[in-house]
Amino acid sequence: MDLYKAIQELYAEKEKLERVIASLEELQRTAGSLPLPSTGGKRRGRKSMSAKERQEVSERMKRYWASRRKRQHETAKRLPEREG
């Protein structure tokens, strides 16, 4: 790549960035007078569970994994064994 061409491309990119920055700064100035929308004060992240909820999840997951093991066992019984 020609060094002159690389410099010209960088100058063009710099001008484009300067226009974008100026546009964003103008938006910031005009938006500064407007009230910002509230986020509602909601917490981010995972909801904490009570002991009862944890126990329910535990029982549900035990049933889920038991059914998975049962299905896997039944599928294995139906498939013929391969001989190598």
Secondary structure as UniProt FT lines:
FT   HELIX           3..31
FT   TURN            32..33
FT   TURN            40..41
FT   HELIX           51..78
//
